[in-house]
Amino acid sequence: MTDFSNSMLSLAIILSSMFAIVGVMYGLLKYRDATLKLPVDREQLTRIPAYGLQQQIQDLQMDLIGSMLMGAMIVSLPFAVSSLKAHITIGQFPWISVTTGLMGLAYCGFKTWKNFSKLTKLRLGHTAEIATANELIGLQALGYQVFHDVQADGFNIDHLAVGKNGVFAIETKGRHKRNKDLLQTNGNGPSSGKKGYQVFYKDGRLNFPSWTETKPIEQAERQAKWVSQWLTKATGTPVSSTPVLVFPGWYVTCQTKPPFPIVNHKQLVGTIPTLRTQALTQQQVDTIIYQVAQRCLSKSEVGK
């Protein structure tokens, strides 16, 4: 082989490892987009404070990481090409280096898959919580005090609404809409466009188009119980917290009476003011708000 051919072959071997990881990422993206859909359109959500700055910060962080990786690649690429070229020229295949490289490439591919799966879930959860927070702005207009991401003992309360009719521990659950369910039910019949994004409660179970769940109900009850115990101890007066389970973007119905409200995020403002779980005086409301605010502001309170 000519010197030029050896150089091109060495460069191709090095670049193939980079394209392998890019290929894994591309395949995962295509599979996600072909099978799953966010329950809420992110572009239709109200912009949160400093949203534009947050996007700029994230973009710059990615640019910085990209610049560092590019710098490392530019410096190491000539040496890597020269090393591979030398092995090819003398006809000695570097089995140890290749084996190590393939093992490292397999590990990186596995980590890419794991991190992508986690990122997909975090993206779903973030979208769902933002959608719920947007709707809770309407409760604030009605005199409720709303807190987000309240840190508890090893977990967090997504949203906590406090008003004269009680304390409401709101648990938001993001669930992807599956394209196969939407395609199967988006026909021309009377149920067209509904069942694919409908969840109904019946006899203690949440029934989605192609799966069922019970854990969100148990989690919401457990977290509301923790809020009741904590606020009762913190305020010195009995406080009863009501769980509320929210599925943003889903059409929520109940075939049997649920133990607590299970709603779509658009139903929150119309549902919570109608609940009469505990009548609180303004002084009690102020005391509860103070305790929640202290826990949200001070990390030292968490876990106590």
C-alpha positions as semicolon CSV with decimal commas, in nm:
position;residue;x (nm);y (nm);z (nm)
1;M;0,000;0,000;0,000
2;T;0,113;0,354;-0,071
3;D;0,191;0,604;0,199
4;F;-0,126;0,797;0,113
5;S;-0,340;0,484;0,131
6;N;-0,195;0,395;0,472
7;S;-0,272;0,744;0,598
8;M;-0,632;0,732;0,471
9;L;-0,689;0,387;0,621
10;S;-0,555;0,502;0,958
11;L;-0,779;0,808;0,952
12;A;-1,081;0,596;0,855
13;I;-1,023;0,360;1,149
14;I;-1,007;0,649;1,394
15;L;-1,312;0,830;1,256
16;S;-1,516;0,509;1,246
17;S;-1,517;0,499;1,626
18;M;-1,663;0,848;1,641
19;F;-1,929;0,769;1,381
20;A;-2,019;0,450;1,569
21;I;-2,127;0,649;1,877
22;V;-2,302;0,906;1,659
23;G;-2,481;0,618;1,487
24;V;-2,600;0,479;1,820
25;M;-2,735;0,821;1,919
26;Y;-2,904;0,870;1,582
27;G;-3,066;0,527;1,604
28;L;-3,196;0,597;1,954
29;L;-3,340;0,933;1,846
30;K;-3,515;0,780;1,545
31;Y;-3,657;0,498;1,758
32;R;-3,782;0,739;2,025
33;D;-3,949;0,967;1,771
34;A;-4,106;0,668;1,594
35;T;-4,255;0,513;1,907
36;L;-4,312;0,788;2,166
37;K;-4,467;1,133;2,182
38;L;-4,459;1,388;2,462
39;P;-4,804;1,427;2,622
40;V;-4,777;1,808;2,608
41;D;-4,643;2,031;2,331
42;R;-4,343;2,204;2,486
43;E;-4,376;2,495;2,246
44;Q;-4,725;2,573;2,379
45;L;-4,617;2,607;2,743
46;T;-4,588;2,944;2,910
47;R;-4,226;3,052;2,938
48;I;-4,094;3,027;3,293
49;P;-3,883;3,310;3,445
50;A;-3,538;3,339;3,285
51;Y;-3,627;3,072;3,028
52;G;-3,433;3,253;2,755
53;L;-3,125;3,287;2,975
54;Q;-3,150;2,921;3,076
55;Q;-3,149;2,818;2,709
56;Q;-2,848;3,040;2,637
57;I;-2,658;2,896;2,934
58;Q;-2,730;2,538;2,821
59;D;-2,624;2,618;2,465
60;L;-2,299;2,775;2,583
61;Q;-2,228;2,481;2,813
62;M;-2,265;2,244;2,519
63;D;-2,040;2,470;2,308
64;L;-1,774;2,466;2,580
65;I;-1,784;2,086;2,608
66;G;-1,770;2,059;2,229
67;S;-1,472;2,295;2,212
68;M;-1,280;2,096;2,475
69;L;-1,347;1,766;2,298
70;M;-1,253;1,917;1,963
71;G;-0,928;2,050;2,107
72;A;-0,838;1,710;2,251
73;M;-0,919;1,541;1,920
74;I;-0,717;1,790;1,713
75;V;-0,411;1,739;1,934
76;S;-0,432;1,357;1,952
77;L;-0,547;1,284;1,595
78;P;-0,206;1,328;1,422
79;F;-0,035;1,103;1,676
80;A;-0,307;0,839;1,647
81;V;-0,288;0,844;1,267
82;S;0,091;0,814;1,276
83;S;0,075;0,520;1,517
84;L;-0,179;0,329;1,311
85;K;0,006;0,409;0,987
86;A;0,326;0,266;1,133
87;H;0,154;-0,059;1,230
88;I;-0,007;-0,091;0,887
89;T;0,321;-0,017;0,707
90;I;0,520;-0,287;0,887
91;G;0,231;-0,530;0,865
92;Q;0,187;-0,587;1,239
93;F;-0,177;-0,568;1,344
94;P;-0,211;-0,412;1,695
95;W;-0,448;-0,673;1,839
96;I;-0,415;-0,553;2,198
97;S;-0,487;-0,191;2,107
98;V;-0,777;-0,286;1,883
99;T;-0,928;-0,516;2,146
100;T;-0,897;-0,246;2,411
101;G;-1,045;0,010;2,171
102;L;-1,342;-0,212;2,086
103;M;-1,410;-0,278;2,453
104;G;-1,397;0,095;2,522
105;L;-1,624;0,163;2,225
106;A;-1,877;-0,096;2,344
107;Y;-1,874;0,060;2,692
108;C;-1,926;0,409;2,548
109;G;-2,213;0,279;2,335
110;F;-2,374;0,119;2,641
111;K;-2,333;0,440;2,844
112;T;-2,481;0,640;2,556
113;W;-2,786;0,414;2,556
114;K;-2,826;0,434;2,936
115;N;-2,784;0,811;2,948
116;F;-3,016;0,863;2,653
117;S;-3,285;0,655;2,825
118;K;-3,243;0,857;3,143
119;L;-3,247;1,185;2,948
120;T;-3,571;1,082;2,775
121;K;-3,738;1,021;3,112
122;L;-3,605;1,345;3,261
123;R;-3,724;1,539;2,955
124;L;-4,070;1,386;2,997
125;G;-4,082;1,462;3,370
126;H;-3,960;1,819;3,319
127;T;-4,223;1,885;3,051
128;A;-4,501;1,743;3,269
129;E;-4,404;1,945;3,576
130;I;-4,374;2,268;3,377
131;A;-4,719;2,206;3,227
132;T;-4,866;2,158;3,576
133;A;-4,685;2,462;3,714
134;N;-4,827;2,672;3,430
135;E;-5,181;2,576;3,528
136;L;-5,118;2,636;3,898
137;I;-5,065;3,004;3,819
138;G;-5,444;3,015;3,798
139;L;-5,470;2,897;4,160
140;Q;-5,243;3,178;4,272
141;A;-5,487;3,421;4,116
142;L;-5,755;3,270;4,342
143;G;-5,550;3,333;4,657
144;Y;-5,365;3,003;4,691
145;Q;-4,996;2,990;4,774
146;V;-4,817;2,744;4,548
147;F;-4,473;2,589;4,607
148;H;-4,276;2,369;4,371
149;D;-4,021;2,092;4,427
150;V;-4,056;2,083;4,805
151;Q;-3,776;1,864;4,945
152;A;-3,891;1,590;5,180
153;D;-3,714;1,294;5,346
154;G;-3,536;1,140;5,049
155;F;-3,792;1,248;4,791
156;N;-3,967;1,563;4,675
157;I;-4,322;1,694;4,653
158;D;-4,372;1,819;4,298
159;H;-4,619;2,094;4,393
160;L;-4,784;2,204;4,715
161;A;-5,090;2,431;4,711
162;V;-5,212;2,595;5,033
163;G;-5,549;2,764;5,066
164;K;-5,832;2,811;5,314
165;N;-5,990;2,484;5,201
166;G;-5,681;2,280;5,280
167;V;-5,333;2,170;5,179
168;F;-5,290;1,980;4,852
169;A;-4,989;1,765;4,771
170;I;-4,986;1,752;4,391
171;E;-4,795;1,469;4,228
172;T;-4,730;1,509;3,855
173;K;-4,669;1,203;3,640
174;G;-4,542;1,233;3,286
175;R;-4,635;0,947;3,057
176;H;-4,539;0,926;2,690
177;K;-4,814;0,878;2,437
178;R;-4,723;0,577;2,229
179;N;-4,757;0,622;1,856
180;K;-4,888;0,266;1,813
181;D;-5,180;0,347;2,045
182;L;-5,256;0,671;1,864
183;L;-5,245;0,503;1,523
184;Q;-5,474;0,219;1,633
185;T;-5,744;0,454;1,761
186;N;-5,722;0,749;1,521
187;G;-5,971;0,600;1,280
188;N;-6,302;0,734;1,158
189;G;-6,519;0,573;1,423
190;P;-6,699;0,741;1,716
191;S;-6,396;0,692;1,944
192;S;-6,155;0,843;1,693
193;G;-5,870;1,039;1,853
194;K;-5,966;0,962;2,214
195;K;-5,854;0,622;2,340
196;G;-5,498;0,676;2,225
197;Y;-5,448;0,941;2,491
198;Q;-5,706;0,836;2,748
199;V;-5,636;0,702;3,098
200;F;-5,917;0,590;3,325
201;Y;-5,925;0,495;3,692
202;K;-6,109;0,178;3,790
203;D;-6,093;-0,027;4,109
204;G;-5,757;0,104;4,228
205;R;-5,581;0,085;3,890
206;L;-5,484;0,339;3,628
207;N;-5,565;0,200;3,285
208;F;-5,366;0,341;2,994
209;P;-5,422;0,230;2,632
210;S;-5,168;-0,053;2,651
211;W;-5,065;-0,083;3,015
212;T;-5,189;-0,039;3,373
213;E;-5,034;0,113;3,687
214;T;-5,098;0,137;4,060
215;K;-4,774;0,283;4,197
216;P;-4,857;0,652;4,121
217;I;-5,169;0,622;4,340
218;E;-4,972;0,470;4,625
219;Q;-4,696;0,730;4,589
220;A;-4,939;1,023;4,595
221;E;-5,108;0,890;4,909
222;R;-4,775;0,823;5,078
223;Q;-4,640;1,169;5,004
224;A;-4,958;1,344;5,117
225;K;-4,940;1,147;5,444
226;W;-4,582;1,267;5,493
227;V;-4,690;1,629;5,434
228;S;-4,969;1,590;5,690
229;Q;-4,735;1,451;5,954
230;W;-4,464;1,708;5,888
231;L;-4,695;2,012;5,892
232;T;-4,881;1,886;6,198
233;K;-4,551;1,861;6,384
234;A;-4,412;2,187;6,244
235;T;-4,722;2,400;6,310
236;G;-4,842;2,237;6,632
237;T;-5,196;2,196;6,494
238;P;-5,353;1,906;6,299
239;V;-5,303;1,946;5,924
240;S;-5,459;1,710;5,673
241;S;-5,298;1,710;5,329
242;T;-5,499;1,590;5,030
243;P;-5,319;1,407;4,748
244;V;-5,386;1,512;4,389
245;L;-5,252;1,306;4,098
246;V;-5,200;1,483;3,766
247;F;-5,135;1,340;3,419
248;P;-5,060;1,634;3,188
249;G;-5,178;1,590;2,831
250;W;-5,393;1,282;2,900
251;Y;-5,770;1,260;2,885
252;V;-5,848;1,144;3,241
253;T;-6,174;0,975;3,339
254;C;-6,290;0,763;3,634
255;Q;-6,513;0,456;3,602
256;T;-6,520;0,407;3,979
257;K;-6,481;0,669;4,250
258;P;-6,112;0,742;4,313
259;P;-5,973;0,789;4,667
260;F;-5,861;1,142;4,571
261;P;-5,865;1,365;4,262
262;I;-5,693;1,218;3,955
263;V;-5,701;1,482;3,683
264;N;-5,553;1,635;3,372
265;H;-5,341;1,944;3,436
266;K;-5,610;2,161;3,274
267;Q;-5,859;2,047;3,542
268;L;-5,657;2,165;3,842
269;V;-5,795;2,518;3,870
270;G;-6,151;2,392;3,845
271;T;-6,104;2,101;4,085
272;I;-5,897;2,214;4,385
273;P;-6,120;2,508;4,492
274;T;-6,419;2,271;4,509
275;L;-6,251;2,035;4,757
276;R;-6,342;2,077;5,124
277;T;-6,092;1,860;5,307
278;Q;-6,007;2,099;5,591
279;A;-6,127;2,448;5,678
280;L;-5,828;2,663;5,773
281;T;-5,824;3,009;5,925
282;Q;-5,604;3,276;5,770
283;Q;-5,368;3,246;6,066
284;Q;-5,333;2,870;6,007
285;V;-5,275;2,929;5,637
286;D;-5,004;3,185;5,714
287;T;-4,835;2,947;5,959
288;I;-4,835;2,662;5,707
289;I;-4,702;2,889;5,433
290;Y;-4,421;3,003;5,660
291;Q;-4,316;2,646;5,740
292;V;-4,324;2,539;5,374
293;A;-4,130;2,847;5,268
294;Q;-3,863;2,779;5,530
295;R;-3,820;2,424;5,407
296;C;-3,796;2,538;5,047
297;L;-3,535;2,803;5,128
298;S;-3,317;2,617;5,379
299;K;-3,139;2,293;5,291
300;S;-3,076;2,236;5,658
301;E;-3,445;2,165;5,708
302;V;-3,445;1,874;5,468
303;G;-3,453;1,540;5,640
304;K;-3,552;1,675;5,981
